[in-house]
């Protein structure tokens, strides 16, 4: 594998743009065995659709690099507000939704998805 330079706060490459104007941009940066996947998400005022909850088979670690967001976790009374540098681990099957992201600037996330199974299982 050759080194691949990039900039997490730069514009997404043309092939990573959203399918429609105004949608979030999900860009897989790299992946590996396990499953193991790293992606960058760029939001601008997006939120999860009404009644929709993410419910994933793998764990997810997110760091907010720029902007602001609020997440709702099922079973938790208070929402989680994220600003630059804030991180959150979402265990597999932890139902969650994005209540809002900053409308006046891009919110840039780095998400690492990894196996819920212990290594060697």
The first five atom37 places (N, CA, C, CB, O) and aatype in JSON, in Angstrom:
{
  "aatype": [20, 20, 20, 20, 20, 20, 20, 20, 20, 20, 20, 20, 20, 20, 20, 20, 20, 20, 20, 20, 20, 20, 20, 20, 20, 20, 20, 20, 20, 20, 20, 20, 20, 20, 20, 20, 20, 20, 20, 20, 20, 20, 20, 20, 20, 20, 20, 20, 20, 20, 20, 20, 20, 20, 20, 20, 20, 20, 20, 20, 20, 20, 20, 20, 20, 20, 20, 20, 20, 20, 20, 20, 20, 20, 20, 20, 20, 20, 20, 20, 20, 20, 20, 20, 20, 20, 20, 20, 20, 20, 20, 20, 20, 20, 20, 20, 20, 20, 20, 20, 20, 20, 20, 20, 20, 20, 20, 20, 20, 20, 20, 20, 20, 20, 20, 20, 20, 20, 20, 20, 20],
  "atom_mask": [
    [1, 1, 1, 1, 1],
    [1, 1, 1, 1, 1],
    [1, 1, 1, 1, 1],
    [1, 1, 1, 1, 1],
    [1, 1, 1, 1, 1],
    [1, 1, 1, 1, 1],
    [1, 1, 1, 1, 1],
    [1, 1, 1, 1, 1],
    [1, 1, 1, 1, 1],
    [1, 1, 1, 1, 1],
    [1, 1, 1, 1, 1],
    [1, 1, 1, 1, 1],
    [1, 1, 1, 1, 1],
    [1, 1, 1, 1, 1],
    [1, 1, 1, 1, 1],
    [1, 1, 1, 1, 1],
    [1, 1, 1, 1, 1],
    [1, 1, 1, 1, 1],
    [1, 1, 1, 1, 1],
    [1, 1, 1, 1, 1],
    [1, 1, 1, 1, 1],
    [1, 1, 1, 1, 1],
    [1, 1, 1, 1, 1],
    [1, 1, 1, 1, 1],
    [1, 1, 1, 1, 1],
    [1, 1, 1, 1, 1],
    [1, 1, 1, 1, 1],
    [1, 1, 1, 1, 1],
    [1, 1, 1, 1, 1],
    [1, 1, 1, 1, 1],
    [1, 1, 1, 1, 1],
    [1, 1, 1, 1, 1],
    [1, 1, 1, 1, 1],
    [1, 1, 1, 1, 1],
    [1, 1, 1, 1, 1],
    [1, 1, 1, 1, 1],
    [1, 1, 1, 1, 1],
    [1, 1, 1, 1, 1],
    [1, 1, 1, 1, 1],
    [1, 1, 1, 1, 1],
    [1, 1, 1, 1, 1],
    [1, 1, 1, 1, 1],
    [1, 1, 1, 1, 1],
    [1, 1, 1, 1, 1],
    [1, 1, 1, 1, 1],
    [1, 1, 1, 1, 1],
    [1, 1, 1, 1, 1],
    [1, 1, 1, 1, 1],
    [1, 1, 1, 1, 1],
    [1, 1, 1, 1, 1],
    [1, 1, 1, 1, 1],
    [1, 1, 1, 1, 1],
    [1, 1, 1, 1, 1],
    [1, 1, 1, 1, 1],
    [1, 1, 1, 1, 1],
    [1, 1, 1, 1, 1],
    [1, 1, 1, 1, 1],
    [1, 1, 1, 1, 1],
    [1, 1, 1, 1, 1],
    [1, 1, 1, 1, 1],
    [1, 1, 1, 1, 1],
    [1, 1, 1, 1, 1],
    [1, 1, 1, 1, 1],
    [1, 1, 1, 1, 1],
    [1, 1, 1, 1, 1],
    [1, 1, 1, 1, 1],
    [1, 1, 1, 1, 1],
    [1, 1, 1, 1, 1],
    [1, 1, 1, 1, 1],
    [1, 1, 1, 1, 1],
    [1, 1, 1, 1, 1],
    [1, 1, 1, 1, 1],
    [1, 1, 1, 1, 1],
    [1, 1, 1, 1, 1],
    [1, 1, 1, 1, 1],
    [1, 1, 1, 1, 1],
    [1, 1, 1, 1, 1],
    [1, 1, 1, 1, 1],
    [1, 1, 1, 1, 1],
    [1, 1, 1, 1, 1],
    [1, 1, 1, 1, 1],
    [1, 1, 1, 1, 1],
    [1, 1, 1, 1, 1],
    [1, 1, 1, 1, 1],
    [1, 1, 1, 1, 1],
    [1, 1, 1, 1, 1],
    [1, 1, 1, 1, 1],
    [1, 1, 1, 1, 1],
    [1, 1, 1, 1, 1],
    [1, 1, 1, 1, 1],
    [1, 1, 1, 1, 1],
    [1, 1, 1, 1, 1],
    [1, 1, 1, 1, 1],
    [1, 1, 1, 1, 1],
    [1, 1, 1, 1, 1],
    [1, 1, 1, 1, 1],
    [1, 1, 1, 1, 1],
    [1, 1, 1, 1, 1],
    [1, 1, 1, 1, 1],
    [1, 1, 1, 1, 1],
    [1, 1, 1, 1, 1],
    [1, 1, 1, 1, 1],
    [1, 1, 1, 1, 1],
    [1, 1, 1, 1, 1],
    [1, 1, 1, 1, 1],
    [1, 1, 1, 1, 1],
    [1, 1, 1, 1, 1],
    [1, 1, 1, 1, 1],
    [1, 1, 1, 1, 1],
    [1, 1, 1, 1, 1],
    [1, 1, 1, 1, 1],
    [1, 1, 1, 1, 1],
    [1, 1, 1, 1, 1],
    [1, 1, 1, 1, 1],
    [1, 1, 1, 1, 1],
    [1, 1, 1, 1, 1],
    [1, 1, 1, 1, 1],
    [1, 1, 1, 1, 1],
    [1, 1, 1, 1, 1],
    [1, 1, 1, 1, 1],
    [1, 1, 1, 1, 1]
  ],
  "atom_positions": [
    [[0.84, -1.18, 0.0], [0.0, 0.0, 0.0], [0.89, 1.25, 0.0], [-0.96, -0.01, 1.23], [1.86, 1.32, 0.76]],
    [[0.58, 2.19, -0.84], [1.32, 3.44, -0.93], [0.71, 4.48, 0.01], [1.33, 3.96, -2.39], [-0.5, 4.45, 0.24]],
    [[1.51, 5.41, 0.56], [0.96, 6.49, 1.37], [-0.04, 7.32, 0.55], [2.1, 7.4, 1.92], [0.19, 7.59, -0.63]],
    [[-1.14, 7.71, 1.19], [-2.17, 8.5, 0.52], [-2.43, 9.74, 1.36], [-3.48, 7.67, 0.31], [-3.05, 9.64, 2.42]],
    [[-1.96, 10.91, 0.91], [-2.19, 12.13, 1.69], [-3.64, 12.57, 1.59], [-1.26, 13.26, 1.22], [-4.32, 12.25, 0.62]],
    [[-4.11, 13.31, 2.57], [-5.46, 13.84, 2.56], [-5.61, 14.94, 3.59], [-6.49, 12.74, 2.81], [-4.68, 15.21, 4.36]],
    [[-6.76, 15.57, 3.62], [-7.05, 16.61, 4.59], [-8.49, 16.43, 5.04], [-6.82, 18.04, 4.0], [-9.41, 16.57, 4.25]],
    [[-8.68, 16.11, 6.33], [-10.03, 15.84, 6.84], [-10.95, 17.05, 6.79], [-9.94, 15.35, 8.25], [-12.17, 16.89, 6.8]],
    [[-10.38, 18.25, 6.74], [-11.22, 19.45, 6.73], [-11.35, 20.04, 5.33], [-10.65, 20.48, 7.67], [-12.0, 21.08, 5.16]],
    [[-10.75, 19.4, 4.34], [-10.84, 19.87, 2.96], [-12.12, 19.42, 2.29], [-9.65, 19.4, 2.17], [-12.88, 18.64, 2.85]],
    [[-12.36, 19.91, 1.06], [-13.58, 19.5, 0.35], [-13.52, 18.03, -0.04], [-13.79, 20.37, -0.91], [-12.44, 17.49, -0.26]],
    [[-14.67, 17.38, -0.12], [-14.68, 15.97, -0.53], [-14.33, 15.85, -2.01], [-16.05, 15.33, -0.25], [-14.61, 16.76, -2.8]],
    [[-13.72, 14.72, -2.4], [-13.44, 14.52, -3.81], [-14.75, 14.38, -4.58], [-12.54, 13.28, -4.02], [-15.77, 14.04, -3.98]],
    [[-14.75, 14.63, -5.89], [-16.0, 14.57, -6.66], [-16.76, 13.26, -6.51], [-15.71, 14.8, -8.11], [-17.99, 13.26, -6.49]],
    [[-16.04, 12.13, -6.41], [-16.72, 10.84, -6.32], [-17.37, 10.61, -4.95], [-15.74, 9.72, -6.6], [-18.12, 9.64, -4.79]],
    [[-17.11, 11.46, -3.96], [-17.68, 11.28, -2.63], [-18.83, 12.25, -2.36], [-16.6, 11.45, -1.58], [-19.35, 12.29, -1.24]],
    [[-19.23, 13.02, -3.36], [-20.29, 13.99, -3.13], [-21.63, 13.31, -2.91], [-20.38, 14.97, -4.29], [-21.82, 12.15, -3.27]],
    [[-22.53, 14.05, -2.32], [-23.86, 13.51, -2.0], [-24.64, 13.25, -3.29], [-24.64, 14.49, -1.09], [-24.37, 13.87, -4.32]],
    [[-25.6, 12.35, -3.21], [-26.42, 12.02, -4.37], [-27.34, 13.17, -4.75], [-27.24, 10.79, -4.09], [-27.7, 13.31, -5.92]],
    [[-27.72, 13.99, -3.8], [-28.58, 15.14, -4.09], [-28.06, 16.35, -3.34], [-30.07, 14.84, -3.71], [-27.41, 16.22, -2.3]],
    [[-28.34, 17.53, -3.87], [-27.88, 18.75, -3.21], [-28.48, 18.84, -1.82], [-28.26, 20.0, -4.03], [-29.64, 18.51, -1.61]],
    [[-27.67, 19.28, -0.87], [-28.13, 19.47, 0.49], [-28.07, 18.24, 1.37], [-29.51, 19.95, 0.46], [-28.44, 18.3, 2.54]],
    [[-27.6, 17.1, 0.84], [-27.51, 15.88, 1.64], [-26.13, 15.79, 2.29], [-27.78, 14.62, 0.77], [-25.17, 16.4, 1.82]],
    [[-26.06, 15.02, 3.38], [-24.76, 14.77, 4.01], [-23.86, 14.03, 3.04], [-24.94, 13.98, 5.32], [-24.33, 13.31, 2.15]],
    [[-22.57, 14.19, 3.23], [-21.59, 13.5, 2.4], [-20.88, 12.47, 3.27], [-20.56, 14.5, 1.76], [-20.29, 12.81, 4.3]],
    [[-20.93, 11.2, 2.87], [-20.24, 10.11, 3.54], [-19.11, 9.67, 2.63], [-21.21, 8.92, 3.88], [-19.34, 9.3, 1.47]],
    [[-17.88, 9.71, 3.14], [-16.72, 9.36, 2.35], [-15.9, 8.31, 3.1], [-15.87, 10.61, 2.04], [-15.3, 8.61, 4.13]],
    [[-15.88, 7.08, 2.58], [-15.05, 6.06, 3.21], [-13.6, 6.38, 2.93], [-15.42, 4.63, 2.7], [-13.18, 6.48, 1.78]],
    [[-12.83, 6.53, 4.0], [-11.41, 6.88, 3.85], [-10.55, 5.64, 3.7], [-10.94, 7.69, 5.04], [-9.64, 5.62, 2.87]],
    [[-10.83, 4.6, 4.48], [-10.17, 3.32, 4.32], [-10.92, 2.28, 5.13], [-8.68, 3.39, 4.75], [-11.73, 2.62, 5.98]],
    [[-10.64, 1.02, 4.86], [-11.3, -0.08, 5.57], [-10.3, -1.22, 5.72], [-12.59, -0.55, 4.83], [-9.24, -1.22, 5.1]],
    [[-10.68, -2.18, 6.54], [-9.81, -3.33, 6.76], [-10.63, -4.52, 7.22], [-8.73, -3.0, 7.79], [-11.86, -4.5, 7.15]],
    [[-9.95, -5.54, 7.67], [-10.62, -6.76, 8.13], [-11.31, -6.49, 9.45], [-9.63, -7.92, 8.26], [-10.91, -5.61, 10.21]],
    [[-12.34, -7.25, 9.72], [-12.86, -7.17, 11.08], [-14.34, -7.12, 11.31], [-12.33, -6.06, 11.67], [-14.74, -7.93, 12.16]],
    [[-15.2, -6.38, 10.77], [-15.04, -5.26, 9.85], [-14.38, -4.06, 10.52], [-16.4, -4.84, 9.28], [-14.45, -3.89, 11.74]],
    [[-13.75, -3.26, 9.71], [-13.09, -2.05, 10.17], [-13.19, -1.03, 9.04], [-11.58, -2.32, 10.57], [-12.73, -1.27, 7.93]],
    [[-13.81, 0.12, 9.35], [-14.06, 1.12, 8.31], [-13.91, 2.51, 8.92], [-15.46, 0.94, 7.68], [-14.4, 2.76, 10.03]],
    [[-13.26, 3.41, 8.22], [-13.11, 4.8, 8.66], [-13.79, 5.68, 7.62], [-11.6, 5.2, 8.85], [-13.53, 5.56, 6.42]],
    [[-14.67, 6.56, 8.07], [-15.32, 7.45, 7.13], [-15.38, 8.87, 7.66], [-16.72, 6.95, 6.81], [-15.36, 9.11, 8.87]],
    [[-15.46, 9.79, 6.73], [-15.65, 11.19, 7.06], [-17.08, 11.54, 6.66], [-14.59, 12.11, 6.33], [-17.54, 11.16, 5.59]],
    [[-17.76, 12.26, 7.53], [-19.14, 12.69, 7.27], [-19.14, 14.21, 7.34], [-20.16, 12.05, 8.31], [-18.63, 14.79, 8.29]],
    [[-19.72, 14.84, 6.34], [-19.84, 16.29, 6.31], [-21.33, 16.63, 6.31], [-19.12, 16.9, 5.05], [-22.07, 16.25, 5.41]],
    [[-21.75, 17.36, 7.35], [-23.15, 17.74, 7.53], [-23.27, 19.25, 7.51], [-23.72, 17.17, 8.86], [-22.32, 19.96, 7.83]],
    [[-24.42, 19.72, 7.12], [-24.72, 21.15, 7.2], [-26.22, 21.28, 7.42], [-24.25, 21.93, 5.89], [-27.01, 21.42, 6.48]],
    [[-26.6, 21.24, 8.71], [-28.01, 21.38, 9.06], [-28.83, 20.1, 8.95], [-28.62, 22.41, 8.19], [-30.04, 20.13, 9.17]],
    [[-28.21, 18.98, 8.64], [-28.96, 17.73, 8.52], [-29.3, 17.16, 9.89], [-28.18, 16.72, 7.7], [-28.64, 17.45, 10.89]],
    [[-30.33, 16.33, 9.89], [-30.71, 15.56, 11.07], [-31.31, 14.25, 10.58], [-31.73, 16.35, 11.97], [-31.62, 14.09, 9.4]],
    [[-31.46, 13.3, 11.5], [-32.08, 12.03, 11.13], [-33.54, 12.27, 10.81], [-31.92, 10.98, 12.27], [-34.18, 13.11, 11.43]],
    [[-34.09, 11.53, 9.84], [-35.51, 11.67, 9.54], [-36.37, 11.35, 10.77], [-35.9, 10.74, 8.37], [-35.96, 10.56, 11.62]],
    [[-37.53, 11.95, 10.86], [-38.45, 11.73, 11.97], [-38.7, 10.24, 12.15], [-39.79, 12.47, 11.74], [-39.05, 9.54, 11.2]],
    [[-38.51, 9.74, 13.37], [-38.76, 8.34, 13.69], [-37.65, 7.38, 13.31], [-39.99, 7.91, 13.02], [-37.73, 6.19, 13.61]],
    [[-36.59, 7.87, 12.65], [-35.49, 7.0, 12.22], [-34.44, 6.91, 13.32], [-34.85, 7.51, 10.92], [-34.09, 7.92, 13.93]],
    [[-33.94, 5.69, 13.57], [-32.86, 5.44, 14.53], [-31.79, 4.6, 13.86], [-33.39, 4.74, 15.82], [-32.11, 3.6, 13.21]],
    [[-30.54, 5.0, 14.01], [-29.43, 4.13, 13.6], [-29.38, 2.97, 14.59], [-28.05, 4.92, 13.56], [-29.51, 3.17, 15.79]],
    [[-29.19, 1.76, 14.07], [-29.1, 0.55, 14.89], [-28.1, -0.37, 14.19], [-30.52, -0.15, 15.09], [-28.49, -1.19, 13.36]],
    [[-26.83, -0.23, 14.53], [-25.74, -0.84, 13.77], [-25.22, -2.12, 14.4], [-24.62, 0.14, 13.63], [-25.28, -2.31, 15.62]],
    [[-24.72, -3.0, 13.55], [-24.14, -4.27, 14.0], [-22.75, -4.1, 14.59], [-24.09, -5.25, 12.86], [-22.29, -4.96, 15.35]],
    [[-22.06, -3.01, 14.25], [-20.71, -2.8, 14.74], [-20.66, -1.61, 15.7], [-19.74, -2.59, 13.58], [-21.57, -0.79, 15.74]],
    [[-19.56, -1.54, 16.46], [-19.32, -0.39, 17.32], [-18.92, 0.79, 16.43], [-18.2, -0.69, 18.39], [-18.45, 0.61, 15.3]],
    [[-19.12, 2.0, 16.95], [-18.71, 3.19, 16.21], [-18.09, 4.19, 17.19], [-19.92, 3.83, 15.45], [-18.66, 4.48, 18.24]],
    [[-16.93, 4.71, 16.82], [-16.3, 5.79, 17.57], [-16.33, 7.01, 16.67], [-14.83, 5.43, 18.01], [-15.88, 6.94, 15.52]],
    [[-16.85, 8.12, 17.17], [-16.9, 9.35, 16.38], [-16.16, 10.46, 17.11], [-18.36, 9.76, 16.1], [-16.16, 10.52, 18.34]],
    [[-15.54, 11.32, 16.33], [-14.95, 12.55, 16.84], [-15.49, 13.67, 15.96], [-13.36, 12.51, 16.84], [-15.49, 13.57, 14.73]],
    [[-15.94, 14.73, 16.58], [-16.4, 15.9, 15.84], [-15.19, 16.81, 15.65], [-17.57, 16.65, 16.59], [-14.59, 17.28, 16.62]],
    [[-14.83, 17.06, 14.4], [-13.64, 17.85, 14.09], [-13.97, 19.33, 13.97], [-13.01, 17.35, 12.82], [-13.13, 20.19, 14.28]],
    [[-15.17, 19.64, 13.51], [-15.56, 21.01, 13.21], [-17.07, 21.11, 13.27], [-15.02, 21.47, 11.82], [-17.76, 20.16, 12.9]],
    [[-17.6, 22.24, 13.72], [-19.05, 22.43, 13.75], [-19.64, 22.03, 15.08], [-19.7, 21.65, 12.65], [-18.98, 22.08, 16.12]],
    [[-20.92, 21.62, 15.04], [-21.63, 21.23, 16.26], [-22.76, 20.28, 15.9], [-22.19, 22.48, 17.01], [-23.28, 20.3, 14.78]],
    [[-23.14, 19.43, 16.86], [-24.21, 18.46, 16.63], [-24.82, 18.05, 17.97], [-23.67, 17.21, 15.88], [-24.21, 18.2, 19.03]],
    [[-26.04, 17.54, 17.88], [-26.7, 16.96, 19.06], [-27.24, 15.59, 18.65], [-27.86, 17.89, 19.61], [-27.94, 15.45, 17.65]],
    [[-26.89, 14.58, 19.47], [-27.37, 13.22, 19.24], [-28.32, 12.82, 20.36], [-26.2, 12.23, 19.14], [-28.17, 13.25, 21.5]],
    [[-29.27, 12.0, 20.02], [-30.19, 11.41, 20.99], [-29.88, 9.93, 21.03], [-31.72, 11.68, 20.62], [-29.83, 9.27, 20.0]],
    [[-29.66, 9.39, 22.25], [-29.4, 7.97, 22.45], [-30.63, 7.36, 23.1], [-28.11, 7.73, 23.33], [-31.13, 7.89, 24.1]],
    [[-31.11, 6.27, 22.54], [-32.29, 5.62, 23.1], [-32.03, 5.22, 24.55], [-32.68, 4.39, 22.25], [-30.99, 4.63, 24.86]],
    [[-32.98, 5.53, 25.43], [-32.87, 5.15, 26.82], [-32.13, 6.17, 27.67], [-32.19, 3.84, 26.93], [-32.02, 5.99, 28.89]],
    [[-31.61, 7.22, 27.07], [-30.92, 8.27, 27.81], [-31.77, 9.53, 27.75], [-29.47, 8.53, 27.24], [-32.14, 9.99, 26.67]],
    [[-32.07, 10.09, 28.92], [-32.95, 11.25, 28.97], [-32.36, 12.48, 28.31], [-33.28, 11.56, 30.4], [-33.03, 13.16, 27.53]],
    [[-31.09, 12.78, 28.61], [-30.44, 13.98, 28.08], [-29.74, 13.69, 26.76], [-29.44, 14.54, 29.1], [-29.1, 12.65, 26.62]],
    [[-29.86, 14.59, 25.78], [-29.12, 14.4, 24.53], [-27.63, 14.64, 24.75], [-29.66, 15.33, 23.44], [-27.22, 15.19, 25.77]],
    [[-26.84, 14.22, 23.78], [-25.39, 14.42, 23.81], [-25.05, 15.52, 22.82], [-24.62, 13.09, 23.48], [-25.32, 15.39, 21.62]],
    [[-24.47, 16.62, 23.31], [-24.06, 17.72, 22.44], [-22.57, 17.59, 22.17], [-24.4, 19.11, 23.07], [-21.79, 17.35, 23.09]],
    [[-22.19, 17.73, 20.91], [-20.8, 17.58, 20.51], [-20.29, 18.86, 19.86], [-20.66, 16.4, 19.55], [-20.99, 19.49, 19.06]],
    [[-19.08, 19.23, 20.2], [-18.36, 20.34, 19.58], [-17.0, 19.85, 19.14], [-18.23, 21.55, 20.55], [-16.68, 18.68, 19.35]],
    [[-16.19, 20.71, 18.54], [-14.88, 20.29, 18.04], [-14.05, 19.6, 19.12], [-14.12, 21.5, 17.52], [-13.87, 20.1, 20.23]],
    [[-13.54, 18.42, 18.76], [-12.71, 17.63, 19.67], [-13.47, 16.63, 20.51], [-11.97, 18.53, 20.56], [-12.86, 15.74, 21.1]],
    [[-14.79, 16.75, 20.58], [-15.59, 15.81, 21.39], [-15.67, 14.46, 20.69], [-17.01, 16.36, 21.64], [-15.77, 14.38, 19.46]],
    [[-15.62, 13.4, 21.5], [-15.71, 12.03, 20.98], [-16.86, 11.3, 21.65], [-14.38, 11.28, 21.21], [-17.33, 11.7, 22.72]],
    [[-17.3, 10.23, 21.02], [-18.38, 9.42, 21.55], [-18.21, 8.0, 21.03], [-19.78, 10.0, 21.16], [-17.99, 7.79, 19.83]],
    [[-18.3, 7.02, 21.92], [-18.31, 5.61, 21.52], [-19.76, 5.15, 21.55], [-17.41, 4.73, 22.46], [-20.45, 5.27, 22.56]],
    [[-20.21, 4.62, 20.42], [-21.56, 4.07, 20.3], [-21.43, 2.56, 20.17], [-22.33, 4.7, 19.06], [-21.06, 2.06, 19.1]],
    [[-21.73, 1.82, 21.24], [-21.63, 0.36, 21.15], [-22.6, -0.2, 20.1], [-21.91, -0.28, 22.52], [-23.61, 0.42, 19.79]],
    [[-22.27, -1.35, 19.58], [-23.18, -2.02, 18.65], [-24.57, -2.12, 19.27], [-22.65, -3.44, 18.28], [-24.71, -2.38, 20.47]],
    [[-25.58, -1.91, 18.45], [-27.01, -1.98, 18.82], [-27.46, -0.8, 19.69], [-27.28, -3.29, 19.56], [-28.6, -0.79, 20.15]],
    [[-26.6, 0.19, 19.91], [-27.01, 1.41, 20.64], [-27.78, 2.28, 19.65], [-25.74, 2.19, 21.23], [-27.21, 2.93, 18.77]],
    [[-29.1, 2.28, 19.82], [-29.92, 3.07, 18.9], [-29.7, 4.56, 19.16], [-31.43, 2.71, 19.05], [-29.75, 5.02, 20.3]],
    [[-29.45, 5.29, 18.07], [-29.16, 6.71, 18.19], [-29.63, 7.45, 16.94], [-27.65, 6.94, 18.41], [-29.83, 6.86, 15.88]],
    [[-29.8, 8.75, 17.09], [-30.22, 9.58, 15.97], [-29.58, 10.96, 16.1], [-31.77, 9.7, 15.92], [-29.22, 11.38, 17.2]],
    [[-29.42, 11.64, 14.99], [-28.88, 12.99, 14.98], [-30.05, 13.95, 15.06], [-28.0, 13.25, 13.71], [-30.89, 13.99, 14.16]],
    [[-30.12, 14.74, 16.14], [-31.2, 15.7, 16.29], [-30.96, 16.95, 15.46], [-31.37, 16.09, 17.75], [-31.9, 17.49, 14.87]],
    [[-29.72, 17.41, 15.4], [-29.38, 18.56, 14.56], [-27.88, 18.66, 14.37], [-29.92, 19.86, 15.17], [-27.1, 18.15, 15.18]],
    [[-27.49, 19.32, 13.29], [-26.11, 19.73, 13.07], [-26.14, 21.22, 12.73], [-25.43, 18.89, 11.92], [-27.17, 21.74, 12.3]],
    [[-25.02, 21.89, 12.94], [-24.94, 23.34, 12.7], [-25.41, 23.67, 11.29], [-23.5, 23.85, 12.92], [-25.03, 23.01, 10.32]],
    [[-26.24, 24.69, 11.18], [-26.74, 25.11, 9.87], [-25.85, 26.15, 9.2], [-28.15, 25.67, 10.01], [-25.84, 26.25, 7.98]],
    [[-25.11, 26.92, 9.99], [-24.34, 28.04, 9.44], [-22.89, 27.67, 9.11], [-24.36, 29.19, 10.41], [-22.13, 28.53, 8.67]],
    [[-22.5, 26.42, 9.33], [-21.16, 25.96, 8.99], [-21.18, 24.45, 8.81], [-20.13, 26.36, 10.08], [-22.11, 23.77, 9.25]],
    [[-20.16, 23.94, 8.15], [-20.06, 22.49, 7.99], [-19.73, 21.85, 9.33], [-19.0, 22.12, 6.93], [-18.92, 22.36, 10.1]],
    [[-20.36, 20.72, 9.59], [-20.0, 19.87, 10.72], [-19.25, 18.68, 10.12], [-21.27, 19.41, 11.57], [-19.8, 17.95, 9.29]],
    [[-18.01, 18.49, 10.55], [-17.17, 17.42, 9.98], [-16.91, 16.4, 11.08], [-15.81, 17.99, 9.42], [-16.39, 16.72, 12.14]],
    [[-17.29, 15.16, 10.79], [-17.15, 14.04, 11.71], [-16.1, 13.08, 11.15], [-18.5, 13.31, 11.92], [-15.93, 12.98, 9.94]],
    [[-15.41, 12.38, 12.03], [-14.6, 11.22, 11.66], [-15.21, 10.05, 12.42], [-13.06, 11.43, 11.99], [-15.29, 10.08, 13.64]],
    [[-15.62, 9.02, 11.69], [-16.26, 7.86, 12.3], [-15.45, 6.61, 12.0], [-17.71, 7.69, 11.8], [-15.07, 6.36, 10.86]],
    [[-15.18, 5.83, 13.05], [-14.49, 4.55, 12.9], [-15.46, 3.46, 13.34], [-13.16, 4.51, 13.74], [-15.9, 3.42, 14.49]],
    [[-15.79, 2.57, 12.41], [-16.68, 1.44, 12.67], [-15.8, 0.21, 12.83], [-17.74, 1.25, 11.51], [-14.91, -0.04, 12.02]],
    [[-16.05, -0.57, 13.89], [-15.21, -1.74, 14.12], [-16.05, -2.88, 14.68], [-14.05, -1.41, 15.07], [-17.15, -2.67, 15.19]],
    [[-15.5, -4.07, 14.58], [-16.21, -5.29, 14.93], [-16.68, -5.31, 16.39], [-15.33, -6.48, 14.67], [-15.98, -4.88, 17.3]],
    [[-17.88, -5.82, 16.56], [-18.42, -6.02, 17.9], [-17.91, -7.32, 18.51], [-19.95, -6.01, 17.87], [-18.06, -7.56, 19.71]],
    [[-17.29, -8.16, 17.67], [-16.75, -9.44, 18.15], [-15.31, -9.25, 18.62], [-16.83, -10.52, 17.04], [-14.54, -8.54, 17.97]],
    [[-14.93, -9.88, 19.73], [-13.53, -9.8, 20.16], [-12.61, -10.41, 19.1], [-13.35, -10.52, 21.5], [-13.01, -11.31, 18.37]],
    [[-11.38, -9.92, 19.03], [-10.41, -10.45, 18.08], [-10.24, -11.95, 18.28], [-9.05, -9.72, 18.23], [-10.12, -12.42, 19.41]],
    [[-10.24, -12.69, 17.18], [-10.05, -14.14, 17.22], [-11.31, -14.91, 17.51], [-9.04, -14.48, 18.24], [-11.27, -16.14, 17.63]],
    [[-12.46, -14.23, 17.63], [-13.72, -14.94, 17.93], [-14.29, -15.56, 16.68], [-14.75, -13.99, 18.54], [-15.35, -16.19, 16.74]]
  ]
}
